[in-house]
């Protein structure tokens, strides 16, 4: 029977796993405390969490949360638990891994299944949610503004003709 502290950790992790949007599993072995703190602060700004938890406790919490496939937990593993946007934390982790070679992305958990590190890398190359929303709104606005220009073209043409007639009569 696990001790009370471990039971509490499993309970908290289970709740986080039930409410998360996604997760990234990283290998952190060799990173200094300052580097881990830097990564945590960058992720915290995106409403994500970087947690170093024992693999057995993570697997128990995954099982209690109803998530299968926790076979990716071997060796020193840290979890990036994503609560809001899955793209921004992936970008942060991959950018951090580029400058800190000891951080390795092992796998990810998206849309109810575990994926390999290549999928997390491709996810990190996507534009952020805000950029995608702006692009979508721009593409929705373009036909409307084009339609308005077409409607205004007849009035502009009429004004141009009337202006030319007025100048001809004045001369």
C-alpha positions as CSV (number, residue, x, y, z in Angstrom):
1,X,0.0,0.0,0.0
2,X,1.5,3.4,-1.0
3,X,2.1,5.9,1.7
4,X,-0.2,8.8,2.3
5,X,2.0,11.3,0.5
6,X,2.1,9.2,-2.7
7,X,-1.7,8.7,-2.5
8,X,-2.2,12.4,-2.4
9,X,0.2,12.9,-5.4
10,X,-1.8,10.3,-7.4
11,X,-5.0,12.0,-6.5
12,X,-3.8,15.4,-7.6
13,X,-2.3,13.9,-10.8
14,X,-5.5,12.0,-11.6
15,X,-7.5,15.3,-11.4
16,X,-4.9,17.1,-13.7
17,X,-5.0,14.2,-16.2
18,X,-8.8,14.3,-16.3
19,X,-8.9,18.0,-17.1
20,X,-5.8,18.4,-19.3
21,X,-5.9,19.2,-23.0
22,X,-2.7,17.4,-23.7
23,X,0.6,16.3,-22.3
24,X,4.3,16.1,-23.4
25,X,6.6,13.6,-21.8
26,X,10.2,14.8,-21.6
27,X,13.5,13.4,-20.4
28,X,15.2,16.0,-18.2
29,X,18.2,14.1,-17.0
30,X,21.2,16.5,-17.0
31,X,19.4,19.8,-16.8
32,X,20.3,22.1,-13.9
33,X,17.8,23.4,-11.4
34,X,18.1,26.8,-13.0
35,X,17.3,25.4,-16.5
36,X,14.3,23.5,-15.2
37,X,13.0,26.6,-13.3
38,X,13.4,28.7,-16.5
39,X,11.4,26.1,-18.5
40,X,8.7,26.0,-15.7
41,X,8.3,29.8,-15.7
42,X,8.0,29.9,-19.5
43,X,5.3,27.2,-19.4
44,X,3.5,28.8,-16.5
45,X,3.0,31.9,-18.6
46,X,1.0,29.6,-21.0
47,X,-1.1,28.1,-18.3
48,X,0.9,24.8,-18.5
49,X,2.8,22.9,-15.8
50,X,6.2,21.1,-15.9
51,X,6.0,18.4,-13.3
52,X,8.7,15.8,-12.3
53,X,6.8,12.8,-10.9
54,X,7.8,9.2,-10.3
55,X,6.9,7.0,-13.2
56,X,4.9,4.5,-11.1
57,X,2.8,7.3,-9.6
58,X,2.2,8.7,-13.1
59,X,1.1,5.3,-14.4
60,X,-1.3,4.8,-11.5
61,X,-2.8,8.3,-12.0
62,X,-3.2,7.6,-15.7
63,X,-5.0,4.4,-15.0
64,X,-7.3,6.0,-12.5
65,X,-8.0,8.8,-15.0
66,X,-9.0,6.2,-17.6
67,X,-6.0,6.8,-19.9
68,X,-4.4,3.7,-21.4
69,X,-1.0,3.4,-22.9
70,X,1.3,4.7,-20.2
71,X,4.2,2.5,-21.4
72,X,6.2,5.6,-22.4
73,X,7.3,6.1,-18.8
74,X,10.8,4.8,-18.4
75,X,13.8,6.5,-17.0
76,X,13.7,10.1,-15.7
77,X,10.4,11.6,-17.0
78,X,8.9,15.0,-16.6
79,X,5.4,15.9,-17.7
80,X,4.3,19.1,-19.4
81,X,0.6,19.2,-18.6
82,X,-1.2,21.5,-21.0
83,X,-4.4,23.0,-19.7
84,X,-5.5,25.5,-22.4
85,X,-3.6,25.5,-25.7
86,X,-1.6,22.5,-26.9
87,X,0.5,24.3,-29.5
88,X,2.1,27.0,-27.4
89,X,3.6,24.7,-24.8
90,X,4.9,22.4,-27.6
91,X,6.6,25.4,-29.1
92,X,8.1,26.4,-25.8
93,X,9.4,22.9,-25.1
94,X,10.8,22.4,-28.6
95,X,12.5,25.8,-28.6
96,X,14.0,25.0,-25.2
97,X,15.2,21.6,-26.4
98,X,17.0,23.3,-29.3
99,X,19.1,25.4,-26.9
100,X,19.4,22.8,-24.2
101,X,20.4,19.4,-25.7
102,X,19.8,17.5,-22.5
103,X,16.0,18.0,-22.7
104,X,14.6,15.4,-25.0
105,X,10.9,15.1,-26.0
106,X,9.9,11.5,-25.6
107,X,6.2,11.4,-26.5
108,X,3.0,13.4,-26.2
109,X,-0.6,12.7,-25.4
110,X,-3.2,14.4,-27.7
111,X,-6.8,13.7,-28.4
112,X,-7.0,10.6,-26.3
113,X,-3.9,8.8,-27.4
114,X,-0.1,8.8,-27.0
115,X,1.9,10.1,-30.0
116,X,5.6,10.0,-30.7
117,X,8.0,12.9,-30.5
118,X,7.8,13.6,-34.3
119,X,4.1,14.5,-33.9
120,X,4.9,16.9,-31.0
121,X,7.6,18.5,-33.2
122,X,5.1,19.0,-36.1
123,X,2.6,20.4,-33.6
124,X,5.2,22.9,-32.4
125,X,5.6,24.2,-36.0
126,X,1.9,25.2,-36.2
127,X,0.9,28.8,-35.7
128,X,-0.5,29.7,-32.3
129,X,-4.2,29.7,-31.6
130,X,-4.4,33.5,-31.7
131,X,-2.6,33.6,-35.1
132,X,-5.0,31.0,-36.5
133,X,-8.0,33.0,-35.2
134,X,-6.7,36.2,-36.8
135,X,-6.2,34.3,-40.1
136,X,-9.7,32.9,-40.0
137,X,-11.3,36.2,-39.3
138,X,-9.2,37.8,-42.1
139,X,-10.4,35.1,-44.5
140,X,-14.0,35.7,-43.4
141,X,-13.6,39.4,-43.8
142,X,-12.1,39.3,-47.3
143,X,-15.2,38.2,-49.3
144,X,-17.3,40.8,-47.4
145,X,-15.0,43.7,-48.2
146,X,-14.8,42.5,-51.8
147,X,-18.6,42.4,-52.0
148,X,-18.7,46.0,-50.6
149,X,-16.2,47.1,-53.2
150,X,-18.2,45.6,-56.0
151,X,-21.4,47.4,-54.8
152,X,-19.5,50.7,-54.4
153,X,-18.0,50.4,-57.9
154,X,-21.3,51.4,-59.6
155,X,-21.7,54.4,-57.4
156,X,-18.0,55.4,-58.0
157,X,-18.5,55.0,-61.7
158,X,-21.6,57.2,-61.6
159,X,-19.8,59.9,-59.5
160,X,-16.9,59.8,-62.0
161,X,-19.3,60.2,-65.0
162,X,-21.2,63.0,-63.3
163,X,-17.9,64.7,-62.4
164,X,-16.7,64.5,-66.0
165,X,-20.0,65.9,-67.3
166,X,-19.8,68.8,-64.8
167,X,-16.2,69.6,-65.9
168,X,-17.2,69.5,-69.6
169,X,-20.2,71.8,-69.0
170,X,-18.0,74.2,-67.0
171,X,-15.4,74.4,-69.8
